[in-house]
Amino acid sequence: MTQLSWTNSLLILSGSKVKEERYSYLQLSIKENYSKRELDRQITSAYYERYLLSEGNLPSTNKIIDEDDYLDTRILALYSLEFLD
């Protein structure tokens, strides 16, 4: 029994840039049992990058930003607001 369809595997391999991103989409797709359409939407809306930003795992820049200035930035990073243009 396979955990991931061939179509989803191809979407992940062709839509991911680095192996960490591929692994993340593989795990997410298996865990959430994504259809082709839902997985494609997650990849095209850059779910992986948004997740990294929300968790703070990206390398920091030299510019220091006070978190009190942007209280809801972390919350907004979790949602895809692509329908707002």
PDB file as gemmi writes it, atoms N, CA and C in Angstrom:
CRYST1    1.000    1.000    1.000  90.00  90.00  90.00 P 1                      
ATOM      1  N   MET A   1       0.832  -1.174   0.000  1.00  0.00           N  
ATOM      2  CA  MET A   1       0.000   0.000   0.000  1.00  0.00           C  
ATOM      3  C   MET A   1       0.883   1.246   0.000  1.00  0.00           C  
ATOM      4  N   THR A   2       0.598   2.154  -0.901  1.00  0.00           N  
ATOM      5  CA  THR A   2       1.375   3.385  -0.957  1.00  0.00           C  
ATOM      6  C   THR A   2       0.691   4.468  -0.138  1.00  0.00           C  
ATOM      7  N   GLN A   3       1.485   5.388   0.371  1.00  0.00           N  
ATOM      8  CA  GLN A   3       0.936   6.468   1.177  1.00  0.00           C  
ATOM      9  C   GLN A   3       0.677   7.724   0.356  1.00  0.00           C  
ATOM     10  N   LEU A   4       1.269   7.792  -0.820  1.00  0.00           N  
ATOM     11  CA  LEU A   4       1.175   9.001  -1.629  1.00  0.00           C  
ATOM     12  C   LEU A   4       0.950   8.608  -3.085  1.00  0.00           C  
ATOM     13  N   SER A   5       0.059   9.322  -3.737  1.00  0.00           N  
ATOM     14  CA  SER A   5      -0.222   8.997  -5.133  1.00  0.00           C  
ATOM     15  C   SER A   5       0.937   9.449  -6.030  1.00  0.00           C  
ATOM     16  N   TRP A   6       0.998   8.869  -7.200  1.00  0.00           N  
ATOM     17  CA  TRP A   6       2.036   9.215  -8.172  1.00  0.00           C  
ATOM     18  C   TRP A   6       1.920  10.687  -8.573  1.00  0.00           C  
ATOM     19  N   THR A   7       0.712  11.174  -8.750  1.00  0.00           N  
ATOM     20  CA  THR A   7       0.485  12.567  -9.138  1.00  0.00           C  
ATOM     21  C   THR A   7       0.996  13.519  -8.065  1.00  0.00           C  
ATOM     22  N   ASN A   8       0.704  13.221  -6.797  1.00  0.00           N  
ATOM     23  CA  ASN A   8       1.191  14.069  -5.714  1.00  0.00           C  
ATOM     24  C   ASN A   8       2.710  14.030  -5.621  1.00  0.00           C  
ATOM     25  N   SER A   9       3.287  12.867  -5.848  1.00  0.00           N  
ATOM     26  CA  SER A   9       4.748  12.755  -5.839  1.00  0.00           C  
ATOM     27  C   SER A   9       5.368  13.635  -6.920  1.00  0.00           C  
ATOM     28  N   LEU A  10       4.789  13.607  -8.111  1.00  0.00           N  
ATOM     29  CA  LEU A  10       5.303  14.432  -9.206  1.00  0.00           C  
ATOM     30  C   LEU A  10       5.148  15.923  -8.905  1.00  0.00           C  
ATOM     31  N   LEU A  11       4.015  16.298  -8.321  1.00  0.00           N  
ATOM     32  CA  LEU A  11       3.808  17.700  -7.943  1.00  0.00           C  
ATOM     33  C   LEU A  11       4.871  18.177  -6.959  1.00  0.00           C  
ATOM     34  N   ILE A  12       5.151  17.354  -5.976  1.00  0.00           N  
ATOM     35  CA  ILE A  12       6.141  17.727  -4.961  1.00  0.00           C  
ATOM     36  C   ILE A  12       7.532  17.807  -5.568  1.00  0.00           C  
ATOM     37  N   LEU A  13       7.897  16.837  -6.377  1.00  0.00           N  
ATOM     38  CA  LEU A  13       9.227  16.840  -6.982  1.00  0.00           C  
ATOM     39  C   LEU A  13       9.430  17.997  -7.943  1.00  0.00           C  
ATOM     40  N   SER A  14       8.396  18.347  -8.691  1.00  0.00           N  
ATOM     41  CA  SER A  14       8.553  19.424  -9.661  1.00  0.00           C  
ATOM     42  C   SER A  14       8.346  20.803  -9.036  1.00  0.00           C  
ATOM     43  N   GLY A  15       7.632  20.885  -7.916  1.00  0.00           N  
ATOM     44  CA  GLY A  15       7.329  22.185  -7.330  1.00  0.00           C  
ATOM     45  C   GLY A  15       8.232  22.619  -6.199  1.00  0.00           C  
ATOM     46  N   SER A  16       9.108  21.733  -5.754  1.00  0.00           N  
ATOM     47  CA  SER A  16       9.979  22.049  -4.620  1.00  0.00           C  
ATOM     48  C   SER A  16      11.374  22.430  -5.089  1.00  0.00           C  
ATOM     49  N   LYS A  17      11.977  23.346  -4.356  1.00  0.00           N  
ATOM     50  CA  LYS A  17      13.300  23.835  -4.725  1.00  0.00           C  
ATOM     51  C   LYS A  17      14.429  23.113  -3.995  1.00  0.00           C  
ATOM     52  N   VAL A  18      14.223  22.780  -2.728  1.00  0.00           N  
ATOM     53  CA  VAL A  18      15.262  22.130  -1.922  1.00  0.00           C  
ATOM     54  C   VAL A  18      14.705  20.865  -1.285  1.00  0.00           C  
ATOM     55  N   LYS A  19      15.587  20.000  -0.837  1.00  0.00           N  
ATOM     56  CA  LYS A  19      15.141  18.712  -0.312  1.00  0.00           C  
ATOM     57  C   LYS A  19      14.339  18.851   0.981  1.00  0.00           C  
ATOM     58  N   GLU A  20      14.633  19.868   1.797  1.00  0.00           N  
ATOM     59  CA  GLU A  20      13.863  20.078   3.024  1.00  0.00           C  
ATOM     60  C   GLU A  20      12.414  20.424   2.695  1.00  0.00           C  
ATOM     61  N   GLU A  21      12.239  21.227   1.631  1.00  0.00           N  
ATOM     62  CA  GLU A  21      10.888  21.589   1.198  1.00  0.00           C  
ATOM     63  C   GLU A  21      10.150  20.355   0.686  1.00  0.00           C  
ATOM     64  N   ARG A  22      10.831  19.512  -0.083  1.00  0.00           N  
ATOM     65  CA  ARG A  22      10.214  18.273  -0.585  1.00  0.00           C  
ATOM     66  C   ARG A  22       9.774  17.386   0.571  1.00  0.00           C  
ATOM     67  N   TYR A  23      10.657  17.210   1.520  1.00  0.00           N  
ATOM     68  CA  TYR A  23      10.357  16.356   2.670  1.00  0.00           C  
ATOM     69  C   TYR A  23       9.164  16.901   3.454  1.00  0.00           C  
ATOM     70  N   SER A  24       9.115  18.201   3.621  1.00  0.00           N  
ATOM     71  CA  SER A  24       8.017  18.833   4.337  1.00  0.00           C  
ATOM     72  C   SER A  24       6.683  18.601   3.622  1.00  0.00           C  
ATOM     73  N   TYR A  25       6.659  18.806   2.303  1.00  0.00           N  
ATOM     74  CA  TYR A  25       5.434  18.577   1.533  1.00  0.00           C  
ATOM     75  C   TYR A  25       5.047  17.099   1.515  1.00  0.00           C  
ATOM     76  N   LEU A  26       6.025  16.209   1.471  1.00  0.00           N  
ATOM     77  CA  LEU A  26       5.730  14.774   1.525  1.00  0.00           C  
ATOM     78  C   LEU A  26       5.038  14.418   2.832  1.00  0.00           C  
ATOM     79  N   GLN A  27       5.607  14.880   3.938  1.00  0.00           N  
ATOM     80  CA  GLN A  27       5.016  14.583   5.242  1.00  0.00           C  
ATOM     81  C   GLN A  27       3.626  15.189   5.381  1.00  0.00           C  
ATOM     82  N   LEU A  28       3.489  16.432   4.969  1.00  0.00           N  
ATOM     83  CA  LEU A  28       2.215  17.123   5.075  1.00  0.00           C  
ATOM     84  C   LEU A  28       1.148  16.440   4.220  1.00  0.00           C  
ATOM     85  N   SER A  29       1.512  16.053   3.025  1.00  0.00           N  
ATOM     86  CA  SER A  29       0.570  15.414   2.110  1.00  0.00           C  
ATOM     87  C   SER A  29       0.102  14.064   2.652  1.00  0.00           C  
ATOM     88  N   ILE A  30       1.003  13.319   3.222  1.00  0.00           N  
ATOM     89  CA  ILE A  30       0.637  12.021   3.804  1.00  0.00           C  
ATOM     90  C   ILE A  30      -0.221  12.219   5.045  1.00  0.00           C  
ATOM     91  N   LYS A  31       0.187  13.132   5.908  1.00  0.00           N  
ATOM     92  CA  LYS A  31      -0.542  13.371   7.158  1.00  0.00           C  
ATOM     93  C   LYS A  31      -1.961  13.882   6.909  1.00  0.00           C  
ATOM     94  N   GLU A  32      -2.097  14.844   5.994  1.00  0.00           N  
ATOM     95  CA  GLU A  32      -3.394  15.467   5.751  1.00  0.00           C  
ATOM     96  C   GLU A  32      -4.192  14.789   4.634  1.00  0.00           C  
ATOM     97  N   ASN A  33      -3.581  13.803   3.971  1.00  0.00           N  
ATOM     98  CA  ASN A  33      -4.227  13.076   2.874  1.00  0.00           C  
ATOM     99  C   ASN A  33      -4.738  14.039   1.795  1.00  0.00           C  
ATOM    100  N   TYR A  34      -3.844  14.904   1.317  1.00  0.00           N  
ATOM    101  CA  TYR A  34      -4.201  15.930   0.343  1.00  0.00           C  
ATOM    102  C   TYR A  34      -4.558  15.337  -1.009  1.00  0.00           C  
ATOM    103  N   SER A  35      -5.546  15.929  -1.632  1.00  0.00           N  
ATOM    104  CA  SER A  35      -5.857  15.614  -3.019  1.00  0.00           C  
ATOM    105  C   SER A  35      -4.849  16.355  -3.902  1.00  0.00           C  
ATOM    106  N   LYS A  36      -4.852  16.066  -5.186  1.00  0.00           N  
ATOM    107  CA  LYS A  36      -3.952  16.743  -6.115  1.00  0.00           C  
ATOM    108  C   LYS A  36      -4.194  18.241  -6.092  1.00  0.00           C  
ATOM    109  N   ARG A  37      -5.446  18.625  -6.124  1.00  0.00           N  
ATOM    110  CA  ARG A  37      -5.811  20.044  -6.163  1.00  0.00           C  
ATOM    111  C   ARG A  37      -5.357  20.775  -4.901  1.00  0.00           C  
ATOM    112  N   GLU A  38      -5.578  20.177  -3.735  1.00  0.00           N  
ATOM    113  CA  GLU A  38      -5.198  20.824  -2.477  1.00  0.00           C  
ATOM    114  C   GLU A  38      -3.682  20.919  -2.346  1.00  0.00           C  
ATOM    115  N   LEU A  39      -2.974  19.869  -2.732  1.00  0.00           N  
ATOM    116  CA  LEU A  39      -1.512  19.905  -2.677  1.00  0.00           C  
ATOM    117  C   LEU A  39      -0.960  20.947  -3.634  1.00  0.00           C  
ATOM    118  N   ASP A  40      -1.525  21.030  -4.819  1.00  0.00           N  
ATOM    119  CA  ASP A  40      -1.088  22.043  -5.782  1.00  0.00           C  
ATOM    120  C   ASP A  40      -1.321  23.452  -5.230  1.00  0.00           C  
ATOM    121  N   ARG A  41      -2.448  23.668  -4.574  1.00  0.00           N  
ATOM    122  CA  ARG A  41      -2.737  24.967  -3.983  1.00  0.00           C  
ATOM    123  C   ARG A  41      -1.738  25.306  -2.872  1.00  0.00           C  
ATOM    124  N   GLN A  42      -1.385  24.317  -2.065  1.00  0.00           N  
ATOM    125  CA  GLN A  42      -0.417  24.550  -0.990  1.00  0.00           C  
ATOM    126  C   GLN A  42       0.955  24.907  -1.557  1.00  0.00           C  
ATOM    127  N   ILE A  43       1.367  24.224  -2.617  1.00  0.00           N  
ATOM    128  CA  ILE A  43       2.671  24.490  -3.213  1.00  0.00           C  
ATOM    129  C   ILE A  43       2.696  25.848  -3.900  1.00  0.00           C  
ATOM    130  N   THR A  44       1.659  26.170  -4.680  1.00  0.00           N  
ATOM    131  CA  THR A  44       1.651  27.449  -5.395  1.00  0.00           C  
ATOM    132  C   THR A  44       1.461  28.635  -4.458  1.00  0.00           C  
ATOM    133  N   SER A  45       0.852  28.419  -3.300  1.00  0.00           N  
ATOM    134  CA  SER A  45       0.703  29.510  -2.336  1.00  0.00           C  
ATOM    135  C   SER A  45       1.880  29.583  -1.367  1.00  0.00           C  
ATOM    136  N   ALA A  46       2.923  28.806  -1.623  1.00  0.00           N  
ATOM    137  CA  ALA A  46       4.177  28.826  -0.852  1.00  0.00           C  
ATOM    138  C   ALA A  46       3.940  28.520   0.627  1.00  0.00           C  
ATOM    139  N   TYR A  47       3.213  27.462   0.890  1.00  0.00           N  
ATOM    140  CA  TYR A  47       2.935  27.066   2.278  1.00  0.00           C  
ATOM    141  C   TYR A  47       4.221  26.847   3.057  1.00  0.00           C  
ATOM    142  N   TYR A  48       5.198  26.211   2.472  1.00  0.00           N  
ATOM    143  CA  TYR A  48       6.454  25.902   3.159  1.00  0.00           C  
ATOM    144  C   TYR A  48       7.155  27.177   3.624  1.00  0.00           C  
ATOM    145  N   GLU A  49       7.242  28.176   2.751  1.00  0.00           N  
ATOM    146  CA  GLU A  49       7.889  29.431   3.112  1.00  0.00           C  
ATOM    147  C   GLU A  49       7.098  30.159   4.195  1.00  0.00           C  
ATOM    148  N   ARG A  50       5.787  30.146   4.077  1.00  0.00           N  
ATOM    149  CA  ARG A  50       4.956  30.790   5.099  1.00  0.00           C  
ATOM    150  C   ARG A  50       5.120  30.103   6.448  1.00  0.00           C  
ATOM    151  N   TYR A  51       5.236  28.789   6.424  1.00  0.00           N  
ATOM    152  CA  TYR A  51       5.433  28.048   7.664  1.00  0.00           C  
ATOM    153  C   TYR A  51       6.770  28.407   8.303  1.00  0.00           C  
ATOM    154  N   LEU A  52       7.805  28.470   7.496  1.00  0.00           N  
ATOM    155  CA  LEU A  52       9.105  28.843   8.038  1.00  0.00           C  
ATOM    156  C   LEU A  52       9.082  30.243   8.636  1.00  0.00           C  
ATOM    157  N   LEU A  53       8.422  31.158   7.958  1.00  0.00           N  
ATOM    158  CA  LEU A  53       8.328  32.520   8.480  1.00  0.00           C  
ATOM    159  C   LEU A  53       7.548  32.571   9.787  1.00  0.00           C  
ATOM    160  N   SER A  54       6.495  31.805   9.891  1.00  0.00           N  
ATOM    161  CA  SER A  54       5.686  31.834  11.106  1.00  0.00           C  
ATOM    162  C   SER A  54       6.410  31.198  12.281  1.00  0.00           C  
ATOM    163  N   GLU A  55       7.257  30.248  12.009  1.00  0.00           N  
ATOM    164  CA  GLU A  55       8.003  29.586  13.076  1.00  0.00           C  
ATOM    165  C   GLU A  55       9.304  30.313  13.412  1.00  0.00           C  
ATOM    166  N   GLY A  56       9.696  31.260  12.578  1.00  0.00           N  
ATOM    167  CA  GLY A  56      10.926  32.004  12.827  1.00  0.00           C  
ATOM    168  C   GLY A  56      12.181  31.205  12.542  1.00  0.00           C  
ATOM    169  N   ASN A  57      12.124  30.255  11.622  1.00  0.00           N  
ATOM    170  CA  ASN A  57      13.271  29.412  11.328  1.00  0.00           C  
ATOM    171  C   ASN A  57      14.185  29.955  10.235  1.00  0.00           C  
ATOM    172  N   LEU A  58      13.803  31.039   9.610  1.00  0.00           N  
ATOM    173  CA  LEU A  58      14.650  31.595   8.569  1.00  0.00           C  
ATOM    174  C   LEU A  58      15.786  32.388   9.188  1.00  0.00           C  
ATOM    175  N   PRO A  59      16.931  32.466   8.513  1.00  0.00           N  
ATOM    176  CA  PRO A  59      18.043  33.242   9.055  1.00  0.00           C  
ATOM    177  C   PRO A  59      17.649  34.698   9.238  1.00  0.00           C  
ATOM    178  N   SER A  60      18.068  35.260  10.342  1.00  0.00           N  
ATOM    179  CA  SER A  60      17.712  36.649  10.619  1.00  0.00           C  
ATOM    180  C   SER A  60      18.630  37.597   9.862  1.00  0.00           C  
ATOM    181  N   THR A  61      18.135  38.802   9.615  1.00  0.00           N  
ATOM    182  CA  THR A  61      18.930  39.822   8.955  1.00  0.00           C  
ATOM    183  C   THR A  61      19.609  40.683  10.011  1.00  0.00           C  
ATOM    184  N   ASN A  62      20.397  41.631   9.582  1.00  0.00           N  
ATOM    185  CA  ASN A  62      21.076  42.516  10.514  1.00  0.00           C  
ATOM    186  C   ASN A  62      20.134  43.525  11.153  1.00  0.00           C  
ATOM    187  N   LYS A  63      19.010  43.766  10.523  1.00  0.00           N  
ATOM    188  CA  LYS A  63      18.038  44.729  11.027  1.00  0.00           C  
ATOM    189  C   LYS A  63      17.240  44.099  12.165  1.00  0.00           C  
ATOM    190  N   ILE A  64      17.158  44.804  13.286  1.00  0.00           N  
ATOM    191  CA  ILE A  64      16.427  44.308  14.439  1.00  0.00           C  
ATOM    192  C   ILE A  64      15.061  44.989  14.472  1.00  0.00           C  
ATOM    193  N   ILE A  65      14.001  44.179  14.537  1.00  0.00           N  
ATOM    194  CA  ILE A  65      12.642  44.686  14.580  1.00  0.00           C  
ATOM    195  C   ILE A  65      12.047  44.299  15.923  1.00  0.00           C  
ATOM    196  N   ASP A  66      11.473  45.269  16.584  1.00  0.00           N  
ATOM    197  CA  ASP A  66      10.835  45.010  17.860  1.00  0.00           C  
ATOM    198  C   ASP A  66       9.514  44.286  17.626  1.00  0.00           C  
ATOM    199  N   GLU A  67       9.293  43.163  18.305  1.00  0.00           N  
ATOM    200  CA  GLU A  67       8.084  42.375  18.107  1.00  0.00           C  
ATOM    201  C   GLU A  67       6.828  43.119  18.529  1.00  0.00           C  
ATOM    202  N   ASP A  68       6.955  44.065  19.453  1.00  0.00           N  
ATOM    203  CA  ASP A  68       5.779  44.818  19.898  1.00  0.00           C  
ATOM    204  C   ASP A  68       5.206  45.691  18.789  1.00  0.00           C  
ATOM    205  N   ASP A  69       6.021  46.047  17.801  1.00  0.00           N  
ATOM    206  CA  ASP A  69       5.546  46.858  16.691  1.00  0.00           C  
ATOM    207  C   ASP A  69       4.645  46.065  15.743  1.00  0.00           C  
ATOM    208  N   TYR A  70       4.830  44.750  15.712  1.00  0.00           N  
ATOM    209  CA  TYR A  70       4.095  43.897  14.764  1.00  0.00           C  
ATOM    210  C   TYR A  70       3.473  42.714  15.500  1.00  0.00           C  
ATOM    211  N   LEU A  71       2.493  42.983  16.320  1.00  0.00           N  
ATOM    212  CA  LEU A  71       1.904  41.928  17.149  1.00  0.00           C  
ATOM    213  C   LEU A  71       1.245  40.821  16.343  1.00  0.00           C  
ATOM    214  N   ASP A  72       0.525  41.169  15.280  1.00  0.00           N  
ATOM    215  CA  ASP A  72      -0.216  40.146  14.551  1.00  0.00           C  
ATOM    216  C   ASP A  72       0.488  39.644  13.304  1.00  0.00           C  
ATOM    217  N   THR A  73       1.743  39.952  13.130  1.00  0.00           N  
ATOM    218  CA  THR A  73       2.490  39.474  11.965  1.00  0.00           C  
ATOM    219  C   THR A  73       2.610  37.954  11.985  1.00  0.00           C  
ATOM    220  N   ARG A  74       2.862  37.381  13.133  1.00  0.00           N  
ATOM    221  CA  ARG A  74       2.999  35.930  13.234  1.00  0.00           C  
ATOM    222  C   ARG A  74       1.686  35.227  12.888  1.00  0.00           C  
ATOM    223  N   ILE A  75       0.577  35.787  13.292  1.00  0.00           N  
ATOM    224  CA  ILE A  75      -0.720  35.183  13.000  1.00  0.00           C  
ATOM    225  C   ILE A  75      -1.025  35.271  11.512  1.00  0.00           C  
ATOM    226  N   LEU A  76      -0.781  36.412  10.893  1.00  0.00           N  
ATOM    227  CA  LEU A  76      -1.082  36.573   9.474  1.00  0.00           C  
ATOM    228  C   LEU A  76      -0.211  35.690   8.600  1.00  0.00           C  
ATOM    229  N   ALA A  77       0.983  35.362   9.046  1.00  0.00           N  
ATOM    230  CA  ALA A  77       1.873  34.528   8.252  1.00  0.00           C  
ATOM    231  C   ALA A  77       1.331  33.109   8.122  1.00  0.00           C  
ATOM    232  N   LEU A  78       0.434  32.702   8.996  1.00  0.00           N  
ATOM    233  CA  LEU A  78      -0.107  31.351   8.947  1.00  0.00           C  
ATOM    234  C   LEU A  78      -1.205  31.190   7.902  1.00  0.00           C  
ATOM    235  N   TYR A  79      -1.811  32.279   7.476  1.00  0.00           N  
ATOM    236  CA  TYR A  79      -2.944  32.218   6.571  1.00  0.00           C  
ATOM    237  C   TYR A  79      -2.569  32.651   5.166  1.00  0.00           C  
ATOM    238  N   SER A  80      -3.172  32.026   4.203  1.00  0.00           N  
ATOM    239  CA  SER A  80      -2.990  32.422   2.819  1.00  0.00           C  
ATOM    240  C   SER A  80      -4.129  33.371   2.449  1.00  0.00           C  
ATOM    241  N   LEU A  81      -3.780  34.612   2.150  1.00  0.00           N  
ATOM    242  CA  LEU A  81      -4.780  35.610   1.816  1.00  0.00           C  
ATOM    243  C   LEU A  81      -4.743  35.920   0.323  1.00  0.00           C  
ATOM    244  N   GLU A  82      -4.525  34.880  -0.485  1.00  0.00           N  
ATOM    245  CA  GLU A  82      -4.371  35.034  -1.923  1.00  0.00           C  
ATOM    246  C   GLU A  82      -5.636  35.582  -2.596  1.00  0.00           C  
ATOM    247  N   PHE A  83      -6.787  35.386  -1.971  1.00  0.00           N  
ATOM    248  CA  PHE A  83      -8.037  35.851  -2.555  1.00  0.00           C  
ATOM    249  C   PHE A  83      -8.195  37.368  -2.438  1.00  0.00           C  
ATOM    250  N   LEU A  84      -7.348  38.020  -1.633  1.00  0.00           N  
ATOM    251  CA  LEU A  84      -7.430  39.473  -1.459  1.00  0.00           C  
ATOM    252  C   LEU A  84      -6.666  40.256  -2.519  1.00  0.00           C  
ATOM    253  N   ASP A  85      -5.970  39.583  -3.382  1.00  0.00           N  
ATOM    254  CA  ASP A  85      -5.105  40.177  -4.395  1.00  0.00           C  
ATOM    255  C   ASP A  85      -3.947  40.852  -3.733  1.00  0.00           C  
TER     256      ASP A  85                                                      
END                                                                             
